[in-house]
Amino acid sequence: MVVLVRVFINGYGNIGRRLASALAVDKEIQLVGVAKYSIDDKVKEALENHYDVYVPKEAISSFKEQGYNVTGSIQEAVEHCDLVVDAAKEGAGYDNKKNLYEPMNKPAIFQGGEERNGDRAVADMIHNSRVNYDRAAGRTYVIQGSCNVSGMGRVMQPLIQKFGDRIKRFDIELVRRWADLEDTKAVKDSIEWDRDPHHQDDVKDFIPNANLYVDAFKVPSRMMHLHQMFVRFSDGVMPTKDEILECFRNEFGVAIIASAKGTGDVRKKALELGFPHGDTNMVHIHHDILRVQEDTAKIAYSDDQTGMVIPENHLLIQSMVFRRSRDEAIKRADNLFQMNKRREILEEEFK
Ligand SMILES: NC(=O)c1ccc[n+]([C@@H]2O[C@H](COP(=O)([O-])OP(=O)(O)OC[C@H]3O[C@@H](n4cnc5c(N)ncnc54)[C@H](OP(=O)(O)O)[C@@H]3O)[C@@H](O)[C@H]2O)c1
């Protein structure tokens, strides 16, 4: 008999709506519904997708007056679920935890915009399925690392496993998209820097010994992030380009591609191929610009900003709730997201 776990998704933005469409078709999950806070087109979308929509108690009548047949209050939904996947706008997860999840003893997954340290910390662990999947088993509160942090772990860990102490340091220049495809906010014509990028500390939460330095720049694009990773080797014996690529041949959620000219090509291909939400859900190593020069390997990969964390959240549920082995969880995620098949398609399209 299949044991259903009842999951409520608190937030229906770029991440919440993707989580909803993935979790709704998992036969082990009963999607209790999604939360909406504002009255806008997304309420209609959620109802048309046959999700039960829950809203703040005081707003139920306003939603109903606008013709939206919402099911009840967010409080009721949290009461009825076994696990909350919090997909709130950045920083709101902390108040949700204090006001709802803790008083009702509900476990929750938070997203990468929440704090790991300080007064507003929501959990004491950041999950990265490639590195610390097993540590999440049975935990009550866990943060799923952000898209960039998830991508960094996915690329760094296979290198660390293969080359170990030979790696002296990692430097990553992170080129960030300005907005997501669905965002209505304007894309500003500027290149902005981040004075204190969180990615470095977040990655060190699950790879504590990594000698990692991250700089982040936001550019006027909606089409994915690009990371330029510099891996410095200490012993003067540099691996070849093929040896580096070999690390990633069988990695879940890593495609090795060559002929894309930019991140837009990959995103547009995903849309053209009809991938759900136009996401690839992975990182793409651009091997045409992978270089080994003196003591440094330069690895550039694009990171599907909206898609990366969706299979990651699914894997995290496999660990937290079902306490499955990572191999078993990866099989299930592959079945749901068709990651290997989609990787093959992308590698063929961009060979
Ligand atoms: N976008 C990405 O590429 C990306 C990638 C990885 C991780 N993340 C992380 O995922 C989280 C969500 O990001 P997003 O891009 O999905 O944001 P978003 O598109 O701005 O959506 C945020 C959602 O939060 C809802 N909301 C408002 N107040 C809330 C509350 N108190 N509790 C719960 N939900 C509330 C909003 O509802 P209404 O629309 O009804 O007002 C909206 O649906 C953030 O932590 C972000 O850092 C984002």
The ligand as an SDF file (V2000), in Angstrom:
LIG
                    3D

 48 52  0  0  0  0  0  0  0  0999 V2000
   13.1570   32.3800   -8.5800 N   0  0  0  0  0  0  0  0  0  0  0  0
   14.2320   31.6360   -8.5230 C   0  0  0  0  0  0  0  0  0  0  0  0
   14.9080   31.4910   -9.5330 O   0  0  0  0  0  0  0  0  0  0  0  0
   14.6240   30.9420   -7.2530 C   0  0  0  0  0  0  0  0  0  0  0  0
   15.5130   29.8700   -7.3460 C   0  0  0  0  0  0  0  0  0  0  0  0
   15.8660   29.1670   -6.2050 C   0  0  0  0  0  0  0  0  0  0  0  0
   15.3610   29.5480   -4.9720 C   0  0  0  0  0  0  0  0  0  0  0  0
   14.5150   30.6140   -4.9020 N   0  0  0  0  0  0  0  0  0  0  0  0
   13.9860   30.9570   -3.5790 C   0  0  0  0  0  0  0  0  0  0  0  0
   12.6490   30.4960   -3.4930 O   0  0  0  0  0  0  0  0  0  0  0  0
   11.8840   31.3760   -2.6700 C   0  0  0  0  0  0  0  0  0  0  0  0
   10.6970   31.8760   -3.4820 C   0  0  0  0  0  0  0  0  0  0  0  0
   11.1740   32.5570   -4.6130 O   0  0  0  0  0  0  0  0  0  0  0  0
   10.2460   32.8860   -5.8600 P   0  0  0  0  0  0  0  0  0  0  0  0
   11.1430   33.2760   -6.9610 O   0  0  0  0  0  0  0  0  0  0  0  0
    9.2700   31.7870   -6.0710 O   0  0  0  0  0  0  0  0  0  0  0  0
    9.5050   34.1830   -5.3380 O   0  0  0  0  0  0  0  0  0  0  0  0
    8.2090   34.8820   -5.9480 P   0  0  0  0  0  0  0  0  0  0  0  0
    8.0140   34.4630   -7.3650 O   0  0  0  0  0  0  0  0  0  0  0  0
    8.3380   36.3100   -5.6240 O   0  0  0  0  0  0  0  0  0  0  0  0
    7.0230   34.2370   -5.1220 O   0  0  0  0  0  0  0  0  0  0  0  0
    6.9280   34.4340   -3.7420 C   0  0  0  0  0  0  0  0  0  0  0  0
    5.5960   33.9260   -3.2690 C   0  0  0  0  0  0  0  0  0  0  0  0
    5.5150   34.1670   -1.8650 O   0  0  0  0  0  0  0  0  0  0  0  0
    4.1490   34.4260   -1.5950 C   0  0  0  0  0  0  0  0  0  0  0  0
    4.0440   35.0370   -0.2870 N   0  0  0  0  0  0  0  0  0  0  0  0
    3.8490   36.3020    0.0840 C   0  0  0  0  0  0  0  0  0  0  0  0
    3.8290   36.3880    1.4370 N   0  0  0  0  0  0  0  0  0  0  0  0
    4.0110   35.1350    1.8950 C   0  0  0  0  0  0  0  0  0  0  0  0
    4.0760   34.5500    3.1800 C   0  0  0  0  0  0  0  0  0  0  0  0
    3.9820   35.2680    4.3000 N   0  0  0  0  0  0  0  0  0  0  0  0
    4.2530   33.2140    3.2640 N   0  0  0  0  0  0  0  0  0  0  0  0
    4.3570   32.4340    2.1820 C   0  0  0  0  0  0  0  0  0  0  0  0
    4.2930   32.9360    0.9360 N   0  0  0  0  0  0  0  0  0  0  0  0
    4.1450   34.2730    0.8090 C   0  0  0  0  0  0  0  0  0  0  0  0
    3.7000   35.3120   -2.7440 C   0  0  0  0  0  0  0  0  0  0  0  0
    2.2980   35.2230   -2.8140 O   0  0  0  0  0  0  0  0  0  0  0  0
    1.4290   36.2190   -3.6780 P   0  0  0  0  0  0  0  0  0  0  0  0
    1.9780   36.1700   -5.0770 O   0  0  0  0  0  0  0  0  0  0  0  0
    0.0870   35.6560   -3.6140 O   0  0  0  0  0  0  0  0  0  0  0  0
    1.5770   37.5610   -3.0550 O   0  0  0  0  0  0  0  0  0  0  0  0
    4.4000   34.6060   -3.9110 C   0  0  0  0  0  0  0  0  0  0  0  0
    3.5680   33.6130   -4.4450 O   0  0  0  0  0  0  0  0  0  0  0  0
   12.8570   32.4590   -2.1950 C   0  0  0  0  0  0  0  0  0  0  0  0
   13.4250   32.0470   -0.9720 O   0  0  0  0  0  0  0  0  0  0  0  0
   13.9260   32.4450   -3.2720 C   0  0  0  0  0  0  0  0  0  0  0  0
   15.1630   32.9340   -2.8200 O   0  0  0  0  0  0  0  0  0  0  0  0
   14.1130   31.2980   -6.0170 C   0  0  0  0  0  0  0  0  0  0  0  0
  1  2  1  0
  2  3  2  0
  2  4  1  0
  4  5  1  0
  4 48  2  0
  5  6  2  0
  6  7  1  0
  7  8  2  0
  8  9  1  0
  8 48  1  0
  9 10  1  0
  9 46  1  0
 10 11  1  0
 11 12  1  0
 11 44  1  0
 12 13  1  0
 13 14  1  0
 14 15  2  0
 14 16  1  0
 14 17  1  0
 17 18  1  0
 18 19  2  0
 18 20  1  0
 18 21  1  0
 21 22  1  0
 22 23  1  0
 23 24  1  0
 23 42  1  0
 24 25  1  0
 25 26  1  0
 25 36  1  0
 26 27  1  0
 26 35  1  0
 27 28  2  0
 28 29  1  0
 29 30  1  0
 29 35  2  0
 30 31  1  0
 30 32  2  0
 32 33  1  0
 33 34  2  0
 34 35  1  0
 36 37  1  0
 36 42  1  0
 37 38  1  0
 38 39  2  0
 38 40  1  0
 38 41  1  0
 42 43  1  0
 44 45  1  0
 44 46  1  0
 46 47  1  0
M  CHG  2   8   1  16  -1
M  END
$$$$
